[in-house]
């Protein structure tokens, strides 16, 4: 059960869904710290509220029926983008709370109870503190580079990449690269191309912008190249 205190001091008790309906009907505002919302498609996390059907509060997600509720967003909505165990990219790195870190590098969130600098993070070598506004959420492309221990858009010759946009020839409007196609990098920042620093050439021909591909397999992990790397 959950207790909710309204703005005029009244206290209501019930399940999160019951309280949500009641408060909405009454048109009153509750203390944000006491509000929970139902979530789906994920396992319980720290500070979640878990409601079980018939198991006397024992937690066994493999055998029990249960529903998960998380606290409503309080304060800076950017905080809600991150959970303990998530990875993010640092926007800035100051010497006071992030000594040993570099701007733009990937970090892992270790905890979230540190006041103004509410996230404890690590880059694998050291630990620091930062707030949500200094953390950038990683997308699927970012995660591929993080797993390869590289910076974003750090490609190498021989990497396998996936085309993430359909690219058409500007004159014929025919597809040069198709979305989902897997290709091998031939050159990184090839000489003689406009915006070469932002581009790649691929085995079999063609130039493409780095932003239009996603790293699938770094060259270091390709077993088909064992003994055949430069």
Secondary structure, DSSP 8 states (H G I E B T S, - for coil): -EEEEBTTS-EEEE-HHHHHHHHHHHT--B-GGG-EEEE-SS---TT-EEEESSSTT---TTT--EEEEEE---S-GGGGG--TT-EEEES---TTT-TT--TT-EEEEEE--STTS-EEEE-SS-EEEE-GGGEEE--HHHHHHHHTT--TT---TT-EEEE-S-EE-TTT--EEE-TT-EEEEEEES-TTSTTGGGEEEETTS-EEEGGGEEEEE-GGG-GGGTT---
